[in-house]
C-alpha cells in the first residue's frame, strides 16, 4: 500500500510541477532579454502550482481526521495566500501578461484527493505535499541562483526557501512519528 501511495504522489507531483521544470532551466548563455519570457512562464506556472497547493490544503482542512494535519494545512494556506499576493503584486508591477494555464490537470489532481476515503487521505496528501515541497525547493534555489532571472521574482522565491525547508522537516517528522507509532503498536 505504501508503494501505491508513493507512486500516486509522485505521479501527481510530477504532473503538477512538470511545467516548472521546463522554465526553471535557463542556461547561462541566454541573455537577460531572452529570459523575460521564461520569467513570465515560470511566474505563471509557479502561481498556478501555488493555487493548487491552497486548494489541496483547503481540502485537507475538510477531510483530514488528524488535528496536526489540519494545522499544517492551515499554515500552508496562510503561507501560500501570502505568496500569491506577492506574485500578483510582482505581475502587476512588471505589467506581465501571463498566459492562460490549463487548470484541468490541477482539477483532476484535486478530484483524486477528494475521492480518497478519510483514512487514506492524510497519507496521500502528506506524501504529495512532501514531494511537492522538495521539488519546489530545488527549483526555487536553482531559479534564484540564475544571474539572468528577474531579480524581483528571485527575491520572492528566495523568501520561500526557509518555509519550504520547515514544511519538509515537519512532514518528515510527522511521517517518522507515524511509522514509529505503527511499529510500537505492532510490537504490543
Contact map, one row per residue, 1 for C-alpha under 8 A:
11111000000000000000000000000000000000000000000000000000000000000000000000000000000000000000000000000000000000000000000000000000000000000000000000000000000000000000000000000000000000000000
11111100000000000000000000000000000000000000000000000000000000000000000000000000000000000000000000000000000000000000000000000000000000000000000000000000000000000000000000000000000000000000
11111110000000000000000000000000000000000000000000000000000000000000000000000000000000000000000000000000000000000000000000000000000000000000000000000000000000000000000000000000000000000000
11111111000000000000000000000000000000000000000000000000000000000000000000000000000000000000000000000000000000000000000000000000000000000000000000000000000000000000000000000000000000000000
11111111100000000000000000000000000000000000000000000000000000000000000000000000000000000000000000000000000000000000000000110010000000000000000000000000000000000000000000000000000000000000
01111111110000000000000000000000000000000000000000000000000000000000000000000000000000000000000000000000000000000000000000010010000000000000000000000000000000000000000000000000000000000000
00111111111000000000000000000000000000000000000000000000000000000000000000000000000000000000000000000000000000000000000000000000000000000000000000000000000000000000000000000000000000000000
00011111111100000000000000000000000000000000000000000000000000000000000000000000000000000000000000000000000000000000000000010000000000000000000000000000000000000000000000000000000000000000
00001111111110000000000000000000000000000000000000000000000000000000000000000000000000000000000000000000000000000000000000011011001000000000000000000000000000000000000000000000000000000000
00000111111111000000000000000000000000000000000000000000000000000000000000000000000000000000000000000000000000000000000000000001001000000000000000000000000000000000000000000000000000000000
00000011111111100000000000000000000000000000000000000000000000000000000000000000000000000000000000000000000000000000000000000000000000000000000000000000000000000000000000000000000000000000
00000001111111110000000000000000000000000000000000000000000000000000000000000000000000000000000000000000000010000000000000000001000000000000000000000000000000000000000000000000000000000000
00000000111111111100000000000000000000000000000000000000000000000000000000000000000000000000000000000000000000000000000000000001001100000000000000000000000000000000000000000000000000000000
00000000011111111100000000000000000000000000000000000000000000000000000000000000000000000000000000000000000000000000000000000000000000000000000000000000000000000000000000000000000000000000
00000000001111111100000000000000000000000000000000000000000000000000000000000000000000000000000000000000100000000000000000000000000000000000000000000000000000000000000000000000000000000000
00000000000111111110000000000000000000000000000010000000000000000000000000000000000000000000000000000000110000000000000000000000000000000000000000000000000000000000000000000000000000000000
00000000000011111111100000000000000000000000000010000000000000000000000000000000000000000000000000000000000000000000000000000000000100110000000000000000000000000000000000000000000000000000
00000000000011111111110000000000000000000000000000000000000000000000000000000000000000000000000000000000000000000000000000000000000000000000000000000000000000000000000000000000000000000000
00000000000000011111111000000000000000000000100000000000000000000000000000000000000000000000000000000000000000000000000000000000000000000000000000000000000000000000000000000000000000000000
00000000000000001111111100000000000000000100110000000000000000000000000000000000000000000000000000000000000000000000000000000000000000000010000000000000000000000000000000000000000000000000
00000000000000001111111110000000000000000000000000000000000000000000000000000000000000000000000000000000000000000000000000000000000000000010000000000000000000000000000000000000000000000000
00000000000000000111111110000000000000000000000000000000000000000000000000000000000000000000000000000000000000000000000000000000000000000000000000000000000000000000000000000000000000000000
00000000000000000011111111000000000001101100000000000000000000000000000000000000000000000000000000000000000000000000000000000000000000000000000000000000000000000000000000000000000000000000
00000000000000000001111111000000000001000100000000000000000000000000000000000000000000000000000000000000000000000000000000000000000000000010011000000000000000000000000000000000000000000000
00000000000000000000111111100000000000000000000000000000000000000000000000000000000000000000000000000000000000000000000000000000000000000000001000000000000000000000000000000000000000000000
00000000000000000000001111110100001001000000000000000000000000000000000000000000000000000000000000000000000000000000000000000000000000000000001001000000000000000000000000000000000000000000
00000000000000000000000011111100000000000000000000000000000000000000000000000000000000000000000000000000000000000000000000000000000000000000000000000000000000000000000000000000000000000000
00000000000000000000000001111110000000000000000000000000000000000000000000000000000000000000000000000000000000000000000000000000000000000000000001110000000000000000000000000000000000000000
00000000000000000000000000111110000000000000000000000000000000000000000000000000000000000000000000000000000000000000000000000000000000000000000000000000000000000000000000000000000000000000
00000000000000000000000001111111011000000000000000000000000000000000000000000000000000000000000000000000000000000000000000000000000000000000000000010000000000000000000000000000000000000000
00000000000000000000000000011111111000000000000000000000000000000000000000000000000000000000000000000000000000000000000000000000000000000000000000010000000000000000000000000000000000000000
00000000000000000000000000000111111100000000000000000000000000000000000000000000000000000000000000000000000000000000000000000000000000000000000000011000000000000000000000000000000000000000
00000000000000000000000000000011111100000000000000000000000000000000000000000000000000000000000000000000000000000000000000000000000000000000000000000000000000000000000000000000000000000000
00000000000000000000000000000111111111000000000000000000000000000000000000000000000000000000000000000000000000000000000000000000000000000000000000000000000000000000000000000000000000000000
00000000000000000000000001000111111111100000000000000000000000000000000000000000000000000000000000000000000000000000000000000000000000000000000000011100000000000000000000000000000000000000
00000000000000000000000000000001111111110000000000000000000000000000000000000000000000000000000000000000000000000000000000000000000000000000000000001100000000000000000000000000000000000000
00000000000000000000000000000000011111111000000000000000000000000000000000000000000000000000000000000000000000000000000000000000000000000000000000000000000000000000000000000000000000000000
00000000000000000000001101000000011111111100000000000000000000000000000000000000000000000000000000000000000000000000000000000000000000000000000000000000000000000000000000000000000000000000
00000000000000000000001000000000001111111110000000000000000000000000000000000000000000000000000000000000000000000000000000000000000000000000000000001100100000000000000000000000000000000000
00000000000000000000000000000000000111111111000000000000000000000000000000000000000000000000000111000000000000000000000000000000000000000000000000000000000000000000000000000000000000000000
00000000000000000000001000000000000011111111100000000000000000000000000000000000000000000000000001100000000000000000000000000000000000000000000000000000000000000000000000000000000000000000
00000000000000000001001100000000000001111111110000000000000000000000000000000000000000000000000000000000000000000000000000000000000000000000000000000000000000000000000000000000000000000000
00000000000000000000000000000000000000111111111000000000000000000000000000000000000000100000000001000000000000000000000000000000000000000000000000000000100000000000000000000000000000000000
00000000000000000000000000000000000000011111111100000000000000000000000000000000000000000000000001101000000000000000000000000000000000000000000000000000000000000000000000000000000000000000
00000000000000000011000000000000000000001111111110000000000000000000000000000000000000000000000000001000000000000000000000000000000000000000000000000000000000000000000000000000000000000000
00000000000000000001000000000000000000000111111111000000000000000000000000000000000000000000000000000000000000000000000000000000000000000000000000000000000000000000000000000000000000000000
00000000000000000000000000000000000000000011111111100000000000000000000000000000000100100000000000000000000000000000000000000000000000000000000000000000000000000000000000000000000000000000
00000000000000000000000000000000000000000001111111110000000000000000000000000000000000000000000000001010000000000000000000000000000000000000000000000000000000000000000000000000000000000000
00000000000000011000000000000000000000000000111111111000000000000000000000000000000000000000000000000000000000000000000000000000000000000000000000000000000000000000000000000000000000000000
00000000000000000000000000000000000000000000011111111100000000000000000000000001001100000000000000000000000000000000000000000000000000000000000000000000000000000000000000000000000000000000
00000000000000000000000000000000000000000000001111111110000000000000000000000001000100000000000000000000000000000000000000000000000000000000000000000000000000000000000000000000000000000000
00000000000000000000000000000000000000000000000111111111000000000000000000000000000000000000000000000000010001000000000000000000000000000000000000000000000000000000000000000000000000000000
00000000000000000000000000000000000000000000000011111111100000000000000000011001000000000000000000000000000000000000000000000000000000000000000000000000000000000000000000000000000000000000
00000000000000000000000000000000000000000000000001111111110000000000000000011001100000000000000000000000000000000000000000000000000000000000000000000000000000000000000000000000000000000000
00000000000000000000000000000000000000000000000000111111111000000000000000000000000000000000000000000000000001000000000000000000000000000000000000000000000000000000000000000000000000000000
00000000000000000000000000000000000000000000000000011111111100000000000000000000000000000000000000000000000001001000000000001000000000000000000000000000000000000000000000000000000000000000
00000000000000000000000000000000000000000000000000001111111110000000000011011000000000000000000000000000000000000000000000000000000000000000000000000000000000000000000000000000000000000000
00000000000000000000000000000000000000000000000000000111111111000000000011001000000000000000000000000000000000000000000000000000000000000000000000000000000000000000000000000000000000000000
00000000000000000000000000000000000000000000000000000011111111100000000000000000000000000000000000000000000000001100000000000000000000000000000000000000000000000000000000000000000000000000
00000000000000000000000000000000000000000000000000000001111111110000110010000000000000000000000000000000000000000000000011001000000000000000000000000000000000000000000000000000000000000000
00000000000000000000000000000000000000000000000000000000111111110000110011000000000000000000000000000000000000000000000000000000000000000000000000000000000000000000000000000000000000000000
00000000000000000000000000000000000000000000000000000000011111110000000000000000000000000000000000000000000000000000000000000000000000000000000000000000000000000000000000000000000000000000
00000000000000000000000000000000000000000000000000000000001111111000000000000000000000000000000000000000000000000100010010000000000000000000000000000000000000000000000000000000000000000000
00000000000000000000000000000000000000000000000000000000000111111110110000000000000000000000000000000000000000000000010011000000000000000000000000000000000000000000000000000000000000000000
00000000000000000000000000000000000000000000000000000000000000111110110000000000000000000000000000000000000000000000011001000000000000000000000000000000000000000000000000000000000000000000
00000000000000000000000000000000000000000000000000000000000000011111110000000000000000000000000000000000000000000000000001000000000000000000000000000000000000000000000000000000000000000000
00000000000000000000000000000000000000000000000000000000000000011111111000000000000000000000000000000000000000000000000000000000000000000000000000000000000000000000000000000000000000000000
00000000000000000000000000000000000000000000000000000000000000000111111100000000000000000000000000000000000000000000000000000000000000000000000000000000000000000000000000000000000000000000
00000000000000000000000000000000000000000000000000000000000110011111111110000000000000000000000000000000000000000000000001000000000000000000000000000000000000000000000000000000000000000000
00000000000000000000000000000000000000000000000000000000000110011111111111000000000000000000000000000000000000000000000000000000000000000000000000000000000000000000000000000000000000000000
00000000000000000000000000000000000000000000000000000000000000000011111111100000000000000000000000000000000000000000000000000000000000000000000000000000000000000000000000000000000000000000
00000000000000000000000000000000000000000000000000000000000000000001111111110000000000000000000000000000000000000000000000000000000000000000000000000000000000000000000000000000000000000000
00000000000000000000000000000000000000000000000000000000110110000000111111111000000000000000000000000000000000000000000000000000000000000000000000000000000000000000000000000000000000000000
00000000000000000000000000000000000000000000000000000000110010000000011111111100000000000000000000000000000000000000000000000000000000000000000000000000000000000000000000000000000000000000
00000000000000000000000000000000000000000000000000000000000000000000001111111110000000000000000000000000000000000000000000000000000000000000000000000000000000000000000000000000000000000000
00000000000000000000000000000000000000000000000000001100100000000000000111111111000000000000000000000000000000000000000000000000000000000000000000000000000000000000000000000000000000000000
00000000000000000000000000000000000000000000000000001100110000000000000011111111100000000000000000000000000000000000000000000000000000000000000000000000000000000000000000000000000000000000
00000000000000000000000000000000000000000000000000000000000000000000000001111111110000000000000000000000000000000000000000000000000000000000000000000000000000000000000000000000000000000000
00000000000000000000000000000000000000000000000000000000000000000000000000111111111000000000000000000000000000000000000000000000000000000000000000000000000000000000000000000000000000000000
00000000000000000000000000000000000000000000000001101100000000000000000000011111111100000000000000000000000000000000000000000000000000000000000000000000000000000000000000000000000000000000
00000000000000000000000000000000000000000000000000000100000000000000000000001111111110000000000000000000000000000000000000000000000000000000000000000000000000000000000000000000000000000000
00000000000000000000000000000000000000000000000000000000000000000000000000000111111111000000000000000000000000000000000000000000000000000000000000000000000000000000000000000000000000000000
00000000000000000000000000000000000000000000000001000000000000000000000000000011111111100000000000000000000000000000000000000000000000000000000000000000000100000000000000000000000000000000
00000000000000000000000000000000000000000000001001100000000000000000000000000001111111110000000000000000000000000000000000000000000000000000000000000000000000000000000000000000000000000000
00000000000000000000000000000000000000000000000000000000000000000000000000000000111111111000000000000000000000000000000000000000000000000000000000000000000000000000000000000000000000000000
00000000000000000000000000000000000000000000000000000000000000000000000000000000011111111100000000000000000000000000000000000000000000000000000000000000000100000000000000000000000000000000
00000000000000000000000000000000000000000010001000000000000000000000000000000000001111111110000000000000000000000000000000000000000000000000000000000000000100000000000000000000000000000000
00000000000000000000000000000000000000000000000000000000000000000000000000000000000111111111000000000000000000000000000000000000000000000000000000000000000000000000000000000000000000000000
00000000000000000000000000000000000000000000000000000000000000000000000000000000000011111111100000000000000000000000000000000000000000000000000000000000000000000000000000000000000000000000
00000000000000000000000000000000000000000000000000000000000000000000000000000000000001111111110000000000000000000000000000000000000000000000000000000001100000000000000000000000000000000000
00000000000000000000000000000000000000000000000000000000000000000000000000000000000000111111111110000000000000000000000000000000000000000000000000000000000000000000000000000000000000000000
00000000000000000000000000000000000000000000000000000000000000000000000000000000000000011111111100000000000000000000000000000000000000000000000000000000000000000000000000000000000000000000
00000000000000000000000000000000000000000000000000000000000000000000000000000000000000001111111100000000000000000000000000000000000000000000000000000000000000000000000000000000000000000000
00000000000000000000000000000000000000000000000000000000000000000000000000000000000000000111111100000000000000000000000000000000000000000000000000000000000000000000000000000000000000000000
00000000000000000000000000000000000000000000000000000000000000000000000000000000000000000011111110000000000000000000000000000000000000000000000000000000000000000000000000000000000000000000
00000000000000000000000000000000000000010000000000000000000000000000000000000000000000000011111111000000000000000000000000000000000000000000000000000000000000000000000000000000000000000000
00000000000000000000000000000000000000010000000000000000000000000000000000000000000000000010001111100000000000000000000000000000000000000000000000000000000000000000000000000000000000000000
00000000000000000000000000000000000000011011000000000000000000000000000000000000000000000000000111110000000000000000000000000000000000000000000000000000000000000000000000000000000000000000
00000000000000000000000000000000000000001001000000000000000000000000000000000000000000000000000011111000000000000000000000000000000000000000000000000000000000000000000000000000000000000000
00000000000000000000000000000000000000000000000000000000000000000000000000000000000000000000000001111100000000000000000000000000000000000000000000000000000000000000000000000000000000000000
00000000000000000000000000000000000000000001100100000000000000000000000000000000000000000000000000111110000000000000000000000000000000000000000000000000000000000000000000000000000000000000
00000000000000000000000000000000000000000000000000000000000000000000000000000000000000000000000000011111100000000000000000000000000000000000000000000000000000000000000000000000000000000000
00000000000000000000000000000000000000000000000100000000000000000000000000000000000000000000000000001111111000000000000000000000000000000000000000000000000000000000000000000000000000000000
00000000000000000000000000000000000000000000000000000000000000000000000000000000000000000000000000000111111100000000000000000000000000000000000000000000000000000000000000000000000000000000
00000000000000110000000000000000000000000000000000000000000000000000000000000000000000000000000000000111111110000000000000000000000000000000000000000000000000000000000000000000000000000000
00000000000000010000000000000000000000000000000000010000000000000000000000000000000000000000000000000011111111000000000000000000000000000000000000000000000000000000000000000000000000000000
00000000000000000000000000000000000000000000000000000000000000000000000000000000000000000000000000000011111111100000000000000000000000000000000000000000000000000000000000000000000000000000
00000000000000000000000000000000000000000000000000000000000000000000000000000000000000000000000000000001111111110000000000000000000000000000000000000000000000000000000000000000000000000000
00000000000100000000000000000000000000000000000000000000000000000000000000000000000000000000000000000000111111111000000000000000000000000000000000000000000000000000000000000000000000000000
00000000000000000000000000000000000000000000000000010011000000000000000000000000000000000000000000000000011111111100000000000000000000000000000000000000000000000000000000000000000000000000
00000000000000000000000000000000000000000000000000000000000000000000000000000000000000000000000000000000001111111110000000000000000000000000000000000000000000000000000000000000000000000000
00000000000000000000000000000000000000000000000000000000000000000000000000000000000000000000000000000000000111111111000000000000000000000000000000000000000000000000000000000000000000000000
00000000000000000000000000000000000000000000000000000001001000000000000000000000000000000000000000000000000011111111000010011000000000000000000000000000000000000000000000000000000000000000
00000000000000000000000000000000000000000000000000000000001000100000000000000000000000000000000000000000000001111111000000000000000000000000000000000000000000000000000000000000000000000000
00000000000000000000000000000000000000000000000000000000000000000000000000000000000000000000000000000000000000111111100000000000000000000000000000000000000000000000000000000000000000000000
00000000000000000000000000000000000000000000000000000000000000000000000000000000000000000000000000000000000000011111110110000000000000000000000000000000000000000000000000000000000000000000
00000000000000000000000000000000000000000000000000000000000000000000000000000000000000000000000000000000000000000011111110000000000000000000000000000000000000000000000000000000000000000000
00000000000000000000000000000000000000000000000000000000000000111000000000000000000000000000000000000000000000000001111111000000000000000000000000000000000000000000000000000000000000000000
00000000000000000000000000000000000000000000000000000000000000001000000000000000000000000000000000000000000000000000111111000000000000000000000000000000000000000000000000000000000000000000
00000000000000000000000000000000000000000000000000000000000000000000000000000000000000000000000000000000000000000001111111110000000000000000000000000000000000000000000000000000000000000000
00000000000000000000000000000000000000000000000000000000000100110000000000000000000000000000000000000000000000001001111111111000000000000000000000000000000000000000000000000000000000000000
00000000000000000000000000000000000000000000000000000000000100011100100000000000000000000000000000000000000000000000011111111100000000000000000000000000000000000000000000000000000000000000
00001000000000000000000000000000000000000000000000000000000000000000000000000000000000000000000000000000000000000000000111111110000000000000000000000000000000000000000000000000000000000000
00001101100000000000000000000000000000000000000000000000000000000000000000000000000000000000000000000000000000001000000111111111000000000000000000000000000000000000000000000000000000000000
00000000100000000000000000000000000000000000000000000001000100000000000000000000000000000000000000000000000000001000000011111111100000000000000000000000000000000000000000000000000000000000
00000000000000000000000000000000000000000000000000000000000000000000000000000000000000000000000000000000000000000000000001111111110000000000000000000000000000000000000000100000000000000000
00001100100000000000000000000000000000000000000000000000000000000000000000000000000000000000000000000000000000000000000000111111111000000000000000000000000000000000000000000000000000000000
00000000110110000000000000000000000000000000000000000000000000000000000000000000000000000000000000000000000000000000000000011111111100000000000000000000000000000000000000000000000000000000
00000000000000000000000000000000000000000000000000000000000000000000000000000000000000000000000000000000000000000000000000001111111110000000000000000000000000000000000000000000000000000000
00000000000000000000000000000000000000000000000000000000000000000000000000000000000000000000000000000000000000000000000000000111111111000000000000000000000000000000001100110000000000000000
00000000110010000000000000000000000000000000000000000000000000000000000000000000000000000000000000000000000000000000000000000011111111100000000000000000000000000000000000000000000000000000
00000000000010001000000000000000000000000000000000000000000000000000000000000000000000000000000000000000000000000000000000000001111111110000000000000000000000000000000000000000000000000000
00000000000000000000000000000000000000000000000000000000000000000000000000000000000000000000000000000000000000000000000000000000111111111000000000000000000000000001101100000000000000000000
00000000000000000000000000000000000000000000000000000000000000000000000000000000000000000000000000000000000000000000000000000000011111111100000000000000000000000001000100000000000000000000
00000000000000001000000000000000000000000000000000000000000000000000000000000000000000000000000000000000000000000000000000000000001111111110000000000000000000000000000000000000000000000000
00000000000000001000000000000000000000000000000000000000000000000000000000000000000000000000000000000000000000000000000000000000000111111111000000000000000000000001000000000000000000000000
00000000000000000000000000000000000000000000000000000000000000000000000000000000000000000000000000000000000000000000000000000000000011111111100000000000000000001001100000000000000000000000
00000000000000000000000000000000000000000000000000000000000000000000000000000000000000000000000000000000000000000000000000000000000001111111110000000000000000000000000000000000000000000000
00000000000000000001100100000000000000000000000000000000000000000000000000000000000000000000000000000000000000000000000000000000000000111111111000000000000000000000000000000000000000000000
00000000000000000000000000000000000000000000000000000000000000000000000000000000000000000000000000000000000000000000000000000000000000011111111100000000010011011000000000000000000000000000
00000000000000000000000000000000000000000000000000000000000000000000000000000000000000000000000000000000000000000000000000000000000000001111111110000000000011001000000000000000000000000000
00000000000000000000000100000000000000000000000000000000000000000000000000000000000000000000000000000000000000000000000000000000000000000111111111000000000000000000000000000000000000000000
00000000000000000000000111000000000000000000000000000000000000000000000000000000000000000000000000000000000000000000000000000000000000000011111111001000010000000000000000000000000000000000
00000000000000000000000000000000000000000000000000000000000000000000000000000000000000000000000000000000000000000000000000000000000000000001111111101000011011000000000000000000000000000000
00000000000000000000000000000000000000000000000000000000000000000000000000000000000000000000000000000000000000000000000000000000000000000000111111100000010000000000000000000000000000000000
00000000000000000000000001010000000000000000000000000000000000000000000000000000000000000000000000000000000000000000000000000000000000000000011111111000000000000000000000000000000000000000
00000000000000000000000000010000000000000000000000000000000000000000000000000000000000000000000000000000000000000000000000000000000000000000000111111000000000000000000000000000000000000000
00000000000000000000000000010111001000000000000000000000000000000000000000000000000000000000000000000000000000000000000000000000000000000000000001111100000000000000000000000000000000000000
00000000000000000000000000000001001100100000000000000000000000000000000000000000000000000000000000000000000000000000000000000000000000000000001101111110110000000000000000000000000000000000
00000000000000000000000000000000001100100000000000000000000000000000000000000000000000000000000000000000000000000000000000000000000000000000000000011111110000000000000000000000000000000000
00000000000000000000000000000000000000000000000000000000000000000000000000000000000000000000000000000000000000000000000000000000000000000000000000001111111000000000000000000000000000000000
00000000000000000000000000000000000000000000000000000000000000000000000000000000000000000100000000000000000000000000000000000000000000000000000000000111111100000000000000000000000000000000
00000000000000000000000000000000000000100010000000000000000000000000000000000000000000000100000000000000000000000000000000000000000000000000000000001111111110000000000000000000000000000000
00000000000000000000000000000000000000000000000000000000000000000000000000000000000000000000000000000000000000000000000000000000000000000001001110001111111111000000000000000000000000000000
00000000000000000000000000000000000000000000000000000000000000000000000000000000000000000000000000000000000000000000000000000000000000000000000100000011111111100000000000000000000000000000
00000000000000000000000000000000000000000000000000000000000000000000000000000000001001100000000000000000000000000000000000000000000000000000000000000001111111110000000000000000000000000000
00000000000000000000000000000000000000000000000000000000000000000000000000000000000000000000000000000000000000000000000000000000000000000001100100000000111111111000000000000000000000000000
00000000000000000000000000000000000000000000000000000000000000000000000000000000000000000000000000000000000000000000000000000000000000000001100100000000011111111000000000000000000000000000
00000000000000000000000000000000000000000000000000000000000000000000000000000000000000000000000000000000000000000000000000000000000000000000000000000000001111111110000000000000000000000000
00000000000000000000000000000000000000000000000000000000000000000000000000000000000000000000000000000000000000000000000000000000000000000001000000000000000111111111000000000000000000000000
00000000000000000000000000000000000000000000000000000000000000000000000000000000000000000000000000000000000000000000000000000000000000001001100000000000000011111111100000000000000000000000
00000000000000000000000000000000000000000000000000000000000000000000000000000000000000000000000000000000000000000000000000000000000000000000000000000000000000111111110000000000000000000000
00000000000000000000000000000000000000000000000000000000000000000000000000000000000000000000000000000000000000000000000000000000000000000000000000000000000000111111111000000000000000000000
00000000000000000000000000000000000000000000000000000000000000000000000000000000000000000000000000000000000000000000000000000000000011011000000000000000000000011111111100000000000000000000
00000000000000000000000000000000000000000000000000000000000000000000000000000000000000000000000000000000000000000000000000000000000010001000000000000000000000001111111110000000000000000000
00000000000000000000000000000000000000000000000000000000000000000000000000000000000000000000000000000000000000000000000000000000000000000000000000000000000000000111111111000000000000000000
00000000000000000000000000000000000000000000000000000000000000000000000000000000000000000000000000000000000000000000000000000000010010000000000000000000000000000011111111100000000000000000
00000000000000000000000000000000000000000000000000000000000000000000000000000000000000000000000000000000000000000000000000000000010011000000000000000000000000000001111111110000000000000000
00000000000000000000000000000000000000000000000000000000000000000000000000000000000000000000000000000000000000000000000000000000000000000000000000000000000000000000111111111000000000000000
00000000000000000000000000000000000000000000000000000000000000000000000000000000000000000000000000000000000000000000000000000000000000000000000000000000000000000000011111111100000000000000
00000000000000000000000000000000000000000000000000000000000000000000000000000000000000000000000000000000000000000000000000000100010000000000000000000000000000000000001111111110000000000000
00000000000000000000000000000000000000000000000000000000000000000000000000000000000000000000000000000000000000000000000000000000010000000000000000000000000000000000000111111111000000000000
00000000000000000000000000000000000000000000000000000000000000000000000000000000000000000000000000000000000000000000000000000000000000000000000000000000000000000000000011111111100000000000
00000000000000000000000000000000000000000000000000000000000000000000000000000000000000000000000000000000000000000000000000000000000000000000000000000000000000000000000001111111110000000000
00000000000000000000000000000000000000000000000000000000000000000000000000000000000000000000000000000000000000000000000000000000000000000000000000000000000000000000000000111111111000000000
00000000000000000000000000000000000000000000000000000000000000000000000000000000000000000000000000000000000000000000000000000000000000000000000000000000000000000000000000011111111100000000
00000000000000000000000000000000000000000000000000000000000000000000000000000000000000000000000000000000000000000000000000000000000000000000000000000000000000000000000000001111111110000000
00000000000000000000000000000000000000000000000000000000000000000000000000000000000000000000000000000000000000000000000000000000000000000000000000000000000000000000000000000111111111000000
00000000000000000000000000000000000000000000000000000000000000000000000000000000000000000000000000000000000000000000000000000000000000000000000000000000000000000000000000000011111111100000
00000000000000000000000000000000000000000000000000000000000000000000000000000000000000000000000000000000000000000000000000000000000000000000000000000000000000000000000000000001111111110000
00000000000000000000000000000000000000000000000000000000000000000000000000000000000000000000000000000000000000000000000000000000000000000000000000000000000000000000000000000000111111111000
00000000000000000000000000000000000000000000000000000000000000000000000000000000000000000000000000000000000000000000000000000000000000000000000000000000000000000000000000000000011111111100
00000000000000000000000000000000000000000000000000000000000000000000000000000000000000000000000000000000000000000000000000000000000000000000000000000000000000000000000000000000001111111110
00000000000000000000000000000000000000000000000000000000000000000000000000000000000000000000000000000000000000000000000000000000000000000000000000000000000000000000000000000000000111111111
00000000000000000000000000000000000000000000000000000000000000000000000000000000000000000000000000000000000000000000000000000000000000000000000000000000000000000000000000000000000011111111
00000000000000000000000000000000000000000000000000000000000000000000000000000000000000000000000000000000000000000000000000000000000000000000000000000000000000000000000000000000000001111111
00000000000000000000000000000000000000000000000000000000000000000000000000000000000000000000000000000000000000000000000000000000000000000000000000000000000000000000000000000000000000111111
00000000000000000000000000000000000000000000000000000000000000000000000000000000000000000000000000000000000000000000000000000000000000000000000000000000000000000000000000000000000000011111
